[in-house]
Amino acid sequence: MAMYLPTLTRRTFLTRTAAFSAGAVLPVLGLRNAQAASIREFRLKASPGRTQLVPDTYGNTPVWAYNGTVPGPAIRVRQGDRIHVVIDNGLEEETTVHWHGVRTPNAMDGVPHLTQTPIAPGETFTYEFDAVDAGTYWYHPHLNSTVQVGRGLYGPLIIEESEPVRVDRELIWVLDDWRLTGDAAISDDFGNPHDLMHNGRIGNTVTVNGRVPESIAVRAGERIRLRLINAANARIFGLDFANLEPVVIALDGQPVTPHPPANGLVTLGPAMRVDLILDMTGRPGNRVSVVDRFYKGQEYRLVDLAYAEMAFRNTAPDWPLELQDNPLAEPDLGDAIWHEVTFNGGMMGQMIMAEMGGSMGEEGSGGMMSNMMNMMHGQGIWFINGKAATGHIMDPLLTLPHGRTCVLAMTNATAWHHPIHLHGHSFRVLSRNGLPTAHREWQDTVLMAPREKVEIAFVADNPGDWMFHCHILEHQAAGMMGVIRVSGKEEGI
């Protein structure tokens, strides 16, 4: 049974931590220079360590970290650079690194046994790929990821535009939550049945850049570009910036028509990223609270933005907000291949299938209990088109000819949210429940609500076997994962 913080409440955390600048606490590898595109070399070591997630009075926390920090160093390059990253495995188990959202060659995608042999303890592996698309990305393991990511192995990857939007300052917030015990250690109840069958491993402590924050210093009149990354195993964030009126300029690294967030909340499922423009319109000396409102009845203050006593400028600047498009092939819907994809399973899964017109099968109303039996016999809890993954080696869900447009008509026939991620590609989100999306957004991870139907489209232009899975890591581990095969240009794979 996990121990939860009997005296160390979220309010205690948030009120006892000193103010800090979230943009300054991340170590950076590969600072921008004035040279043309070049080869950029980095080295990351994954190893056990300790970090101060919570206020000093509670001691530090044993973690797994890249280069001794949580998050790992911010790798920063320019669009067009070639990236070489040597991974040194200092863990006592195998690992890999997946470059989430980056269109890498298949052999560099970091999926164990599918695209590479895992990196053994004490061994190294070099990843090489081009920074094709500018934007906000991140890196994390794809092996035993519920534990390895859950213990702190992740970091941001920033690919700078050749012509970025003009701002006064840029901040990166890597958001995460942790399930901590009373002595600020990470609870070791990874993969317990409740988390696997419900909404995943939700923690009791939320951090920004590896610390529970009290406040972040801002200046009246300044314009900030805020890069948000959700590195949590399962927590979905719905951030309310009060009266600041944030403007979304990129989703999952890809530019989008600047617009206010839907319903006033900046929503990020696990693995998703959002780039915001924030004009600091408050008065000097004031404070504004950023509140997470995603889970009804469980709202909490994430952090305060604390204005300096002197204004930076009197009014917000009137600078353009649009980012340049990345070189993505536009889907040809007139020549598209269409496939139906249904996600089902989990607690209450049989009931939801029946409500949506599907069959509860031979088990009838006992289907919910059958999920537990399936888990006990290694048969999976979550399914894609009726199949549950039991590892990274599996037959493809579908095979696509190179260069063709594919439309996936996806149905979430479960009682839980699922952030669905496709490796190696970005896709257009065409519609939700039959209604066209407003901003023609590109994404690589789309958050699907219970019972929701979403259509996505992409050009299958990156040959290889690509993972397709829910990024609630407990759902992935319990079966909601498959492979989409893109055939080669000349010969099939």
Secondary structure, DSSP 4 states (H G I P E B T S, - for coil): -----SS--HHHHHHHSPP--TTTSS-EES---SS-S-EEEEEEEEEEEEE--S-GGG--EEEEEETTBSSPPEEEEETT-EEEEEEEE-SSS-B--EEET----GGGS--BTTTB--B-TT-EEEEEEE--S-EEEEEE--SSHHHHHHTT--EEEEEE-SSPPP-SEEEEEEEEEE-B-TTSPBP--TT-HHHHHTT----SEEEETTB--SEEEE-TT-EEEEEEEE--SS--EEEE-GGG--EEEEETTEEEEEEPPGGG-EEE-TT-EEEEEEE--S-TT-EEEEEE-SSTT--EEEEEEEE-SS-S-SS------PPPPP-PPPP-GGG-EEEEEEEEESTTHHHHHHHTT----TTGGGHHHHHHHHHHTTS-SEEETTB--SSS----SEEE-TT-EEEEEEEEESSS-EEEEETT--EEEEEETTEEPSS--EESEEEE-TT-EEEEEEE--S-EEEEEEESSHHHHHTT-EEEEEE--SSS--
